[in-house]
Amino acid sequence: MVLILRAELAVAIAVVGTMVGAGFASGQELVQFFVMLGPEAPAAVMLMGTLLILATSQVRRLALKWHTNSYHDFLVVLLGKWEKPADLATGAFLFGGLAIMLAGSGAVVQEHFGLAPLTGIMACGVLAFLASLGKGHGLLLINAFLVPVMLAIIIVTAVIAVFFRPGPFHATPPASPGGLISSNWVLNACLYVTYNMVGIAVLLTSLPASRKGVLGAGLGGLFLGVLAYLLVKALRGLSPAGLQAELPLLYLVSGLQPGLVHLYALALWLAIVTTAASNLYGLATRLGQIPALPPWRAAVLILILALPVATCGFINLVSWIYPFFGYLGLVMLFLALVCRL
Protein backbone atom coordinates (compact mmCIF):
# COMPACT_ATOMS: atom_id res chain seq x y z
CA MET A 1 0.00 0.00 0.00
CA VAL A 2 2.81 2.41 0.89
CA LEU A 3 4.56 1.73 -2.41
CA ILE A 4 1.33 2.30 -4.34
CA LEU A 5 0.70 5.63 -2.60
CA ARG A 6 4.30 6.65 -3.21
CA ALA A 7 3.95 5.86 -6.93
CA GLU A 8 0.71 7.83 -7.15
CA LEU A 9 2.32 10.78 -5.37
CA ALA A 10 5.27 10.67 -7.78
CA VAL A 11 2.86 10.93 -10.72
CA ALA A 12 0.99 13.81 -9.04
CA ILE A 13 4.26 15.68 -8.51
CA ALA A 14 5.29 15.09 -12.13
CA VAL A 15 1.93 16.48 -13.35
CA VAL A 16 2.43 19.61 -11.25
CA GLY A 17 6.02 19.99 -12.45
CA THR A 18 4.92 19.70 -16.07
CA MET A 19 2.27 22.42 -15.86
CA VAL A 20 3.98 24.87 -13.52
CA GLY A 21 6.30 26.36 -16.10
CA ALA A 22 7.47 29.88 -16.74
CA GLY A 23 4.00 31.17 -17.62
CA PHE A 24 2.33 29.82 -14.49
CA ALA A 25 5.11 30.56 -12.00
CA SER A 26 5.62 34.08 -13.36
CA GLY A 27 1.89 34.79 -13.06
CA GLN A 28 1.63 35.89 -16.69
CA GLU A 29 -0.69 33.06 -17.74
CA LEU A 30 -2.95 33.60 -14.74
CA VAL A 31 -3.19 37.34 -15.41
CA GLN A 32 -3.97 36.88 -19.11
CA PHE A 33 -6.50 34.07 -18.78
CA PHE A 34 -8.16 34.81 -15.43
CA VAL A 35 -7.31 38.06 -13.64
CA MET A 36 -8.40 40.15 -16.60
CA LEU A 37 -11.89 38.64 -16.24
CA GLY A 38 -12.45 40.68 -13.08
CA PRO A 39 -15.29 39.36 -10.87
CA GLU A 40 -15.67 36.26 -13.07
CA ALA A 41 -12.08 35.16 -12.36
CA PRO A 42 -12.85 32.91 -9.34
CA ALA A 43 -15.55 31.00 -11.24
CA ALA A 44 -13.23 30.57 -14.24
CA VAL A 45 -10.43 29.17 -12.04
CA MET A 46 -12.80 26.74 -10.30
CA LEU A 47 -14.11 25.50 -13.66
CA MET A 48 -10.54 25.15 -14.90
CA GLY A 49 -9.56 23.12 -11.83
CA THR A 50 -12.54 20.79 -12.22
CA LEU A 51 -11.83 20.20 -15.90
CA LEU A 52 -8.15 19.62 -15.15
CA ILE A 53 -8.91 16.92 -12.57
CA LEU A 54 -11.23 15.12 -14.99
CA ALA A 55 -8.85 15.45 -17.95
CA THR A 56 -5.68 14.29 -16.18
CA SER A 57 -7.26 11.24 -14.54
CA GLN A 58 -9.07 10.22 -17.73
CA VAL A 59 -5.98 10.52 -19.95
CA ARG A 60 -3.95 8.36 -17.55
CA ARG A 61 -6.77 5.80 -17.31
CA LEU A 62 -6.94 5.51 -21.10
CA ALA A 63 -3.15 5.34 -21.41
CA LEU A 64 -3.09 2.35 -19.05
CA LYS A 65 -6.06 0.75 -20.80
CA TRP A 66 -4.47 1.13 -24.23
CA HIS A 67 -0.92 0.23 -23.05
CA THR A 68 0.70 3.30 -24.64
CA ASN A 69 4.44 3.95 -24.59
CA SER A 70 4.33 7.48 -26.04
CA TYR A 71 1.83 10.18 -26.92
CA HIS A 72 1.96 8.93 -30.53
CA ASP A 73 0.60 5.54 -29.47
CA PHE A 74 -2.16 7.36 -27.60
CA LEU A 75 -3.09 9.53 -30.60
CA VAL A 76 -3.26 6.52 -32.94
CA VAL A 77 -5.96 4.90 -30.81
CA LEU A 78 -7.73 8.15 -29.92
CA LEU A 79 -7.89 9.87 -33.31
CA GLY A 80 -7.42 7.15 -35.90
CA LYS A 81 -6.67 8.71 -39.32
CA TRP A 82 -6.33 12.15 -37.71
CA GLU A 83 -3.36 11.12 -35.59
CA LYS A 84 -0.67 12.32 -38.05
CA PRO A 85 -1.63 16.03 -38.06
CA ALA A 86 -2.26 15.82 -34.32
CA ASP A 87 1.15 14.20 -33.86
CA LEU A 88 2.85 17.00 -35.81
CA ALA A 89 0.97 19.68 -33.88
CA THR A 90 1.88 18.10 -30.54
CA GLY A 91 5.52 17.80 -31.56
CA ALA A 92 5.59 21.45 -32.65
CA PHE A 93 4.08 22.54 -29.33
CA LEU A 94 6.59 20.50 -27.32
CA PHE A 95 9.56 21.78 -29.34
CA GLY A 96 8.41 25.38 -29.12
CA GLY A 97 7.73 24.99 -25.42
CA LEU A 98 11.19 23.53 -24.85
CA ALA A 99 12.87 26.40 -26.71
CA ILE A 100 10.81 28.93 -24.75
CA MET A 101 11.74 27.30 -21.42
CA LEU A 102 15.43 27.39 -22.37
CA ALA A 103 15.14 31.06 -23.30
CA GLY A 104 13.27 31.77 -20.07
CA SER A 105 15.99 30.06 -18.08
CA GLY A 106 18.59 32.30 -19.67
CA ALA A 107 16.53 35.42 -18.95
CA VAL A 108 15.97 34.56 -15.27
CA VAL A 109 19.61 33.70 -14.69
CA GLN A 110 20.74 36.95 -16.34
CA GLU A 111 18.24 39.27 -14.69
CA HIS A 112 18.23 37.95 -11.15
CA PHE A 113 21.53 36.16 -10.68
CA GLY A 114 23.84 38.26 -12.85
CA LEU A 115 25.06 35.37 -15.01
CA ALA A 116 25.30 35.07 -18.78
CA PRO A 117 22.05 33.88 -20.44
CA LEU A 118 23.91 30.97 -22.02
CA THR A 119 24.69 29.69 -18.52
CA GLY A 120 20.99 29.40 -17.73
CA ILE A 121 20.20 27.88 -21.12
CA MET A 122 22.90 25.22 -20.78
CA ALA A 123 22.05 24.42 -17.16
CA CYS A 124 18.39 23.95 -18.04
CA GLY A 125 19.32 21.84 -21.07
CA VAL A 126 21.61 19.54 -19.08
CA LEU A 127 19.02 18.94 -16.36
CA ALA A 128 16.29 18.36 -18.94
CA PHE A 129 18.55 15.85 -20.74
CA LEU A 130 19.27 13.94 -17.53
CA ALA A 131 15.55 13.82 -16.77
CA SER A 132 14.84 12.34 -20.22
CA LEU A 133 16.88 9.23 -19.41
CA GLY A 134 15.67 6.02 -17.79
CA LYS A 135 12.30 5.51 -19.53
CA GLY A 136 10.49 8.06 -17.42
CA HIS A 137 12.20 7.29 -14.12
CA GLY A 138 14.62 10.20 -14.58
CA LEU A 139 11.71 12.59 -15.11
CA LEU A 140 9.95 11.39 -11.97
CA LEU A 141 13.21 11.65 -10.02
CA ILE A 142 14.02 15.23 -11.04
CA ASN A 143 10.44 16.28 -10.33
CA ALA A 144 10.56 14.59 -6.93
CA PHE A 145 13.60 16.73 -6.02
CA LEU A 146 12.74 20.06 -7.65
CA VAL A 147 8.94 20.38 -7.50
CA PRO A 148 8.55 20.33 -3.68
CA VAL A 149 11.14 23.11 -3.31
CA MET A 150 9.55 25.13 -6.10
CA LEU A 151 6.03 24.72 -4.73
CA ALA A 152 7.06 25.58 -1.18
CA ILE A 153 8.45 28.92 -2.36
CA ILE A 154 5.41 29.66 -4.56
CA ILE A 155 2.93 28.75 -1.80
CA VAL A 156 4.71 30.86 0.81
CA THR A 157 4.68 33.78 -1.62
CA ALA A 158 0.97 33.35 -2.33
CA VAL A 159 0.09 33.09 1.36
CA ILE A 160 2.05 36.25 2.15
CA ALA A 161 0.39 38.05 -0.75
CA VAL A 162 -3.14 37.02 0.24
CA PHE A 163 -3.03 37.20 4.03
CA PHE A 164 -0.27 39.67 4.86
CA ARG A 165 -0.72 42.30 2.18
CA PRO A 166 -0.13 45.81 3.54
CA GLY A 167 -3.09 48.09 2.87
CA PRO A 168 -6.57 47.22 1.56
CA PHE A 169 -7.08 44.49 -0.98
CA HIS A 170 -8.71 45.68 -4.19
CA ALA A 171 -10.13 43.73 -7.08
CA THR A 172 -8.57 44.68 -10.38
CA PRO A 173 -11.08 45.87 -12.99
CA PRO A 174 -11.35 43.74 -16.13
CA ALA A 175 -8.91 44.53 -18.91
CA SER A 176 -9.16 43.95 -22.63
CA PRO A 177 -7.92 40.50 -23.65
CA GLY A 178 -4.74 40.33 -25.69
CA GLY A 179 -3.90 38.25 -28.74
CA LEU A 180 -6.15 35.22 -29.14
CA ILE A 181 -7.35 35.16 -25.53
CA SER A 182 -11.11 35.34 -25.06
CA SER A 183 -13.07 37.59 -22.70
CA ASN A 184 -15.50 34.74 -21.95
CA TRP A 185 -14.71 33.03 -18.64
CA VAL A 186 -15.96 29.58 -19.72
CA LEU A 187 -13.96 29.61 -22.96
CA ASN A 188 -10.84 30.87 -21.16
CA ALA A 189 -11.06 28.04 -18.64
CA CYS A 190 -11.38 25.51 -21.47
CA LEU A 191 -8.51 27.00 -23.49
CA TYR A 192 -6.28 27.01 -20.43
CA VAL A 193 -6.93 23.33 -19.81
CA THR A 194 -6.58 22.20 -23.44
CA TYR A 195 -3.21 23.78 -24.13
CA ASN A 196 -1.79 22.75 -20.77
CA MET A 197 -3.04 19.21 -21.32
CA VAL A 198 -0.72 18.85 -24.33
CA GLY A 199 2.36 18.59 -22.11
CA ILE A 200 0.53 16.73 -19.34
CA ALA A 201 -0.91 14.19 -21.79
CA VAL A 202 2.56 13.58 -23.21
CA LEU A 203 3.77 12.82 -19.70
CA LEU A 204 0.84 10.61 -18.69
CA THR A 205 0.87 8.57 -21.92
CA SER A 206 4.63 7.96 -21.78
CA LEU A 207 5.15 6.88 -18.16
CA PRO A 208 5.70 3.15 -17.47
CA ALA A 209 2.50 1.21 -16.80
CA SER A 210 4.00 -0.01 -13.52
CA ARG A 211 3.54 3.52 -12.19
CA LYS A 212 -0.27 3.30 -12.46
CA GLY A 213 -1.15 6.92 -11.69
CA VAL A 214 -4.88 7.51 -12.28
CA LEU A 215 -5.31 8.75 -8.72
CA GLY A 216 -2.00 10.61 -8.84
CA ALA A 217 -2.95 12.38 -12.08
CA GLY A 218 -6.22 13.55 -10.55
CA LEU A 219 -4.45 14.71 -7.38
CA GLY A 220 -2.00 16.69 -9.50
CA GLY A 221 -4.91 18.40 -11.26
CA LEU A 222 -6.59 19.16 -7.92
CA PHE A 223 -3.44 20.70 -6.46
CA LEU A 224 -2.90 22.83 -9.56
CA GLY A 225 -6.47 24.12 -9.40
CA VAL A 226 -6.13 25.10 -5.74
CA LEU A 227 -2.75 26.74 -6.30
CA ALA A 228 -4.05 28.69 -9.31
CA TYR A 229 -7.01 29.93 -7.27
CA LEU A 230 -4.71 31.16 -4.50
CA LEU A 231 -2.37 32.90 -6.91
CA VAL A 232 -5.18 34.53 -8.89
CA LYS A 233 -6.60 35.89 -5.64
CA ALA A 234 -3.19 37.39 -4.84
CA LEU A 235 -2.71 38.81 -8.35
CA ARG A 236 -6.14 40.47 -8.38
CA GLY A 237 -4.79 42.90 -5.79
CA LEU A 238 -2.00 44.18 -8.03
CA SER A 239 -1.93 47.70 -9.38
CA PRO A 240 -2.30 48.23 -13.15
CA ALA A 241 1.49 48.66 -13.37
CA GLY A 242 1.98 45.29 -11.70
CA LEU A 243 -0.43 43.57 -14.06
CA GLN A 244 1.43 45.00 -17.05
CA ALA A 245 4.77 43.66 -15.78
CA GLU A 246 6.30 40.76 -17.71
CA LEU A 247 6.62 38.76 -14.47
CA PRO A 248 3.62 39.82 -12.33
CA LEU A 249 4.30 37.46 -9.42
CA LEU A 250 7.90 38.60 -9.21
CA TYR A 251 6.61 42.20 -9.20
CA LEU A 252 4.24 41.24 -6.39
CA VAL A 253 7.04 39.68 -4.36
CA SER A 254 9.31 42.70 -4.79
CA GLY A 255 6.56 44.94 -3.37
CA LEU A 256 5.74 42.71 -0.42
CA GLN A 257 9.05 41.17 0.62
CA PRO A 258 12.02 42.45 -1.42
CA GLY A 259 14.24 39.91 0.31
CA LEU A 260 12.24 37.09 -1.31
CA VAL A 261 12.81 38.26 -4.88
CA HIS A 262 15.85 36.08 -5.56
CA LEU A 263 14.23 33.14 -3.79
CA TYR A 264 11.16 33.44 -5.99
CA ALA A 265 13.40 33.81 -9.04
CA LEU A 266 14.88 30.44 -8.03
CA ALA A 267 11.38 28.94 -7.86
CA LEU A 268 10.62 30.36 -11.30
CA TRP A 269 13.80 28.82 -12.68
CA LEU A 270 12.95 25.42 -11.17
CA ALA A 271 9.50 25.64 -12.76
CA ILE A 272 11.16 26.28 -16.12
CA VAL A 273 13.47 23.28 -15.70
CA THR A 274 10.71 20.82 -14.82
CA THR A 275 8.57 21.90 -17.77
CA ALA A 276 11.54 21.76 -20.14
CA ALA A 277 12.33 18.26 -18.86
CA SER A 278 8.78 17.05 -19.54
CA ASN A 279 8.74 18.54 -23.05
CA LEU A 280 12.11 17.03 -23.94
CA TYR A 281 11.16 13.64 -22.51
CA GLY A 282 7.94 13.51 -24.52
CA LEU A 283 9.66 14.45 -27.78
CA ALA A 284 12.62 12.13 -27.20
CA THR A 285 10.29 9.24 -26.41
CA ARG A 286 8.37 9.85 -29.63
CA LEU A 287 11.45 10.19 -31.86
CA GLY A 288 13.06 7.27 -30.04
CA GLN A 289 10.58 4.98 -31.82
CA ILE A 290 12.50 5.63 -35.04
CA PRO A 291 14.99 2.82 -35.76
CA ALA A 292 18.66 3.68 -35.00
CA LEU A 293 17.61 6.72 -32.97
CA PRO A 294 17.44 5.77 -29.27
CA PRO A 295 15.77 8.28 -26.93
CA TRP A 296 19.05 9.67 -25.56
CA ARG A 297 20.31 10.49 -29.05
CA ALA A 298 16.95 11.99 -29.93
CA ALA A 299 17.17 14.18 -26.80
CA VAL A 300 20.63 15.44 -27.79
CA LEU A 301 19.44 16.21 -31.35
CA ILE A 302 16.37 18.06 -30.07
CA LEU A 303 18.44 20.19 -27.69
CA ILE A 304 20.92 21.07 -30.45
CA LEU A 305 18.03 22.24 -32.67
CA ALA A 306 16.33 24.12 -29.82
CA LEU A 307 19.39 26.07 -28.66
CA PRO A 308 19.48 28.56 -31.58
CA VAL A 309 15.74 29.20 -31.16
CA ALA A 310 16.20 29.72 -27.41
CA THR A 311 18.74 32.49 -27.98
CA CYS A 312 16.05 34.50 -29.83
CA GLY A 313 13.72 34.72 -26.82
CA PHE A 314 9.94 35.10 -27.29
CA ILE A 315 7.33 37.86 -27.83
CA ASN A 316 3.67 37.77 -26.82
CA LEU A 317 4.00 34.07 -25.96
CA VAL A 318 1.07 33.88 -23.57
CA SER A 319 -1.41 35.96 -25.58
CA TRP A 320 -0.77 34.32 -28.97
CA ILE A 321 1.00 30.94 -28.89
CA TYR A 322 -0.74 29.38 -25.89
CA PRO A 323 -4.31 30.30 -26.92
CA PHE A 324 -3.56 29.06 -30.45
CA PHE A 325 -2.71 25.62 -29.12
CA GLY A 326 -5.70 25.88 -26.81
CA TYR A 327 -8.03 26.28 -29.78
CA LEU A 328 -6.16 23.50 -31.56
CA GLY A 329 -6.68 21.32 -28.50
CA LEU A 330 -10.42 21.97 -28.65
CA VAL A 331 -10.42 20.88 -32.30
CA MET A 332 -8.53 17.69 -31.37
CA LEU A 333 -11.03 17.05 -28.57
CA PHE A 334 -13.92 17.41 -31.04
CA LEU A 335 -12.22 15.02 -33.47
CA ALA A 336 -11.63 12.55 -30.64
CA LEU A 337 -15.32 12.63 -29.73
CA VAL A 338 -16.31 12.09 -33.37
CA CYS A 339 -13.86 9.20 -33.77
CA ARG A 340 -15.05 7.49 -30.60
CA LEU A 341 -18.78 7.72 -31.46
C-alpha positions in Angstrom: 0.0 0.0 0.0 2.8 2.4 0.9 4.6 1.7 -2.4 1.3 2.3 -4.3 0.7 5.6 -2.6 4.3 6.6 -3.2 4.0 5.9 -6.9 0.7 7.8 -7.2 2.3 10.8 -5.4 5.3 10.7 -7.8 2.9 10.9 -10.7 1.0 13.8 -9.0 4.3 15.7 -8.5 5.3 15.1 -12.1 1.9 16.5 -13.4 2.4 19.6 -11.2 6.0 20.0 -12.4 4.9 19.7 -16.1 2.3 22.4 -15.9 4.0 24.9 -13.5 6.3 26.4 -16.1 7.5 29.9 -16.7 4.0 31.2 -17.6 2.3 29.8 -14.5 5.1 30.6 -12.0 5.6 34.1 -13.4 1.9 34.8 -13.1 1.6 35.9 -16.7 -0.7 33.1 -17.7 -2.9 33.6 -14.7 -3.2 37.3 -15.4 -4.0 36.9 -19.1 -6.5 34.1 -18.8 -8.2 34.8 -15.4 -7.3 38.1 -13.6 -8.4 40.2 -16.6 -11.9 38.6 -16.2 -12.4 40.7 -13.1 -15.3 39.4 -10.9 -15.7 36.3 -13.1 -12.1 35.2 -12.4 -12.8 32.9 -9.3 -15.6 31.0 -11.2 -13.2 30.6 -14.2 -10.4 29.2 -12.0 -12.8 26.7 -10.3 -14.1 25.5 -13.7 -10.5 25.1 -14.9 -9.6 23.1 -11.8 -12.5 20.8 -12.2 -11.8 20.2 -15.9 -8.2 19.6 -15.2 -8.9 16.9 -12.6 -11.2 15.1 -15.0 -8.9 15.4 -17.9 -5.7 14.3 -16.2 -7.3 11.2 -14.5 -9.1 10.2 -17.7 -6.0 10.5 -19.9 -4.0 8.4 -17.6 -6.8 5.8 -17.3 -6.9 5.5 -21.1 -3.1 5.3 -21.4 -3.1 2.4 -19.1 -6.1 0.7 -20.8 -4.5 1.1 -24.2 -0.9 0.2 -23.1 0.7 3.3 -24.6 4.4 4.0 -24.6 4.3 7.5 -26.0 1.8 10.2 -26.9 2.0 8.9 -30.5 0.6 5.5 -29.5 -2.2 7.4 -27.6 -3.1 9.5 -30.6 -3.3 6.5 -32.9 -6.0 4.9 -30.8 -7.7 8.1 -29.9 -7.9 9.9 -33.3 -7.4 7.1 -35.9 -6.7 8.7 -39.3 -6.3 12.2 -37.7 -3.4 11.1 -35.6 -0.7 12.3 -38.0 -1.6 16.0 -38.1 -2.3 15.8 -34.3 1.1 14.2 -33.9 2.8 17.0 -35.8 1.0 19.7 -33.9 1.9 18.1 -30.5 5.5 17.8 -31.6 5.6 21.5 -32.6 4.1 22.5 -29.3 6.6 20.5 -27.3 9.6 21.8 -29.3 8.4 25.4 -29.1 7.7 25.0 -25.4 11.2 23.5 -24.8 12.9 26.4 -26.7 10.8 28.9 -24.7 11.7 27.3 -21.4 15.4 27.4 -22.4 15.1 31.1 -23.3 13.3 31.8 -20.1 16.0 30.1 -18.1 18.6 32.3 -19.7 16.5 35.4 -19.0 16.0 34.6 -15.3 19.6 33.7 -14.7 20.7 36.9 -16.3 18.2 39.3 -14.7 18.2 38.0 -11.1 21.5 36.2 -10.7 23.8 38.3 -12.8 25.1 35.4 -15.0 25.3 35.1 -18.8 22.1 33.9 -20.4 23.9 31.0 -22.0 24.7 29.7 -18.5 21.0 29.4 -17.7 20.2 27.9 -21.1 22.9 25.2 -20.8 22.1 24.4 -17.2 18.4 23.9 -18.0 19.3 21.8 -21.1 21.6 19.5 -19.1 19.0 18.9 -16.4 16.3 18.4 -18.9 18.5 15.9 -20.7 19.3 13.9 -17.5 15.6 13.8 -16.8 14.8 12.3 -20.2 16.9 9.2 -19.4 15.7 6.0 -17.8 12.3 5.5 -19.5 10.5 8.1 -17.4 12.2 7.3 -14.1 14.6 10.2 -14.6 11.7 12.6 -15.1 10.0 11.4 -12.0 13.2 11.7 -10.0 14.0 15.2 -11.0 10.4 16.3 -10.3 10.6 14.6 -6.9 13.6 16.7 -6.0 12.7 20.1 -7.6 8.9 20.4 -7.5 8.5 20.3 -3.7 11.1 23.1 -3.3 9.6 25.1 -6.1 6.0 24.7 -4.7 7.1 25.6 -1.2 8.5 28.9 -2.4 5.4 29.7 -4.6 2.9 28.7 -1.8 4.7 30.9 0.8 4.7 33.8 -1.6 1.0 33.3 -2.3 0.1 33.1 1.4 2.0 36.3 2.2 0.4 38.0 -0.8 -3.1 37.0 0.2 -3.0 37.2 4.0 -0.3 39.7 4.9 -0.7 42.3 2.2 -0.1 45.8 3.5 -3.1 48.1 2.9 -6.6 47.2 1.6 -7.1 44.5 -1.0 -8.7 45.7 -4.2 -10.1 43.7 -7.1 -8.6 44.7 -10.4 -11.1 45.9 -13.0 -11.3 43.7 -16.1 -8.9 44.5 -18.9 -9.2 44.0 -22.6 -7.9 40.5 -23.6 -4.7 40.3 -25.7 -3.9 38.3 -28.7 -6.2 35.2 -29.1 -7.4 35.2 -25.5 -11.1 35.3 -25.1 -13.1 37.6 -22.7 -15.5 34.7 -21.9 -14.7 33.0 -18.6 -16.0 29.6 -19.7 -14.0 29.6 -23.0 -10.8 30.9 -21.2 -11.1 28.0 -18.6 -11.4 25.5 -21.5 -8.5 27.0 -23.5 -6.3 27.0 -20.4 -6.9 23.3 -19.8 -6.6 22.2 -23.4 -3.2 23.8 -24.1 -1.8 22.7 -20.8 -3.0 19.2 -21.3 -0.7 18.8 -24.3 2.4 18.6 -22.1 0.5 16.7 -19.3 -0.9 14.2 -21.8 2.6 13.6 -23.2 3.8 12.8 -19.7 0.8 10.6 -18.7 0.9 8.6 -21.9 4.6 8.0 -21.8 5.2 6.9 -18.2 5.7 3.2 -17.5 2.5 1.2 -16.8 4.0 0.0 -13.5 3.5 3.5 -12.2 -0.3 3.3 -12.5 -1.2 6.9 -11.7 -4.9 7.5 -12.3 -5.3 8.8 -8.7 -2.0 10.6 -8.8 -2.9 12.4 -12.1 -6.2 13.5 -10.5 -4.5 14.7 -7.4 -2.0 16.7 -9.5 -4.9 18.4 -11.3 -6.6 19.2 -7.9 -3.4 20.7 -6.5 -2.9 22.8 -9.6 -6.5 24.1 -9.4 -6.1 25.1 -5.7 -2.7 26.7 -6.3 -4.0 28.7 -9.3 -7.0 29.9 -7.3 -4.7 31.2 -4.5 -2.4 32.9 -6.9 -5.2 34.5 -8.9 -6.6 35.9 -5.6 -3.2 37.4 -4.8 -2.7 38.8 -8.3 -6.1 40.5 -8.4 -4.8 42.9 -5.8 -2.0 44.2 -8.0 -1.9 47.7 -9.4 -2.3 48.2 -13.2 1.5 48.7 -13.4 2.0 45.3 -11.7 -0.4 43.6 -14.1 1.4 45.0 -17.1 4.8 43.7 -15.8 6.3 40.8 -17.7 6.6 38.8 -14.5 3.6 39.8 -12.3 4.3 37.5 -9.4 7.9 38.6 -9.2 6.6 42.2 -9.2 4.2 41.2 -6.4 7.0 39.7 -4.4 9.3 42.7 -4.8 6.6 44.9 -3.4 5.7 42.7 -0.4 9.0 41.2 0.6 12.0 42.5 -1.4 14.2 39.9 0.3 12.2 37.1 -1.3 12.8 38.3 -4.9 15.8 36.1 -5.6 14.2 33.1 -3.8 11.2 33.4 -6.0 13.4 33.8 -9.0 14.9 30.4 -8.0 11.4 28.9 -7.9 10.6 30.4 -11.3 13.8 28.8 -12.7 13.0 25.4 -11.2 9.5 25.6 -12.8 11.2 26.3 -16.1 13.5 23.3 -15.7 10.7 20.8 -14.8 8.6 21.9 -17.8 11.5 21.8 -20.1 12.3 18.3 -18.9 8.8 17.1 -19.5 8.7 18.5 -23.1 12.1 17.0 -23.9 11.2 13.6 -22.5 7.9 13.5 -24.5 9.7 14.5 -27.8 12.6 12.1 -27.2 10.3 9.2 -26.4 8.4 9.9 -29.6 11.4 10.2 -31.9 13.1 7.3 -30.0 10.6 5.0 -31.8 12.5 5.6 -35.0 15.0 2.8 -35.8 18.7 3.7 -35.0 17.6 6.7 -33.0 17.4 5.8 -29.3 15.8 8.3 -26.9 19.0 9.7 -25.6 20.3 10.5 -29.1 16.9 12.0 -29.9 17.2 14.2 -26.8 20.6 15.4 -27.8 19.4 16.2 -31.3 16.4 18.1 -30.1 18.4 20.2 -27.7 20.9 21.1 -30.4 18.0 22.2 -32.7 16.3 24.1 -29.8 19.4 26.1 -28.7 19.5 28.6 -31.6 15.7 29.2 -31.2 16.2 29.7 -27.4 18.7 32.5 -28.0 16.1 34.5 -29.8 13.7 34.7 -26.8 9.9 35.1 -27.3 7.3 37.9 -27.8 3.7 37.8 -26.8 4.0 34.1 -26.0 1.1 33.9 -23.6 -1.4 36.0 -25.6 -0.8 34.3 -29.0 1.0 30.9 -28.9 -0.7 29.4 -25.9 -4.3 30.3 -26.9 -3.6 29.1 -30.5 -2.7 25.6 -29.1 -5.7 25.9 -26.8 -8.0 26.3 -29.8 -6.2 23.5 -31.6 -6.7 21.3 -28.5 -10.4 22.0 -28.7 -10.4 20.9 -32.3 -8.5 17.7 -31.4 -11.0 17.0 -28.6 -13.9 17.4 -31.0 -12.2 15.0 -33.5 -11.6 12.6 -30.6 -15.3 12.6 -29.7 -16.3 12.1 -33.4 -13.9 9.2 -33.8 -15.1 7.5 -30.6 -18.8 7.7 -31.5 
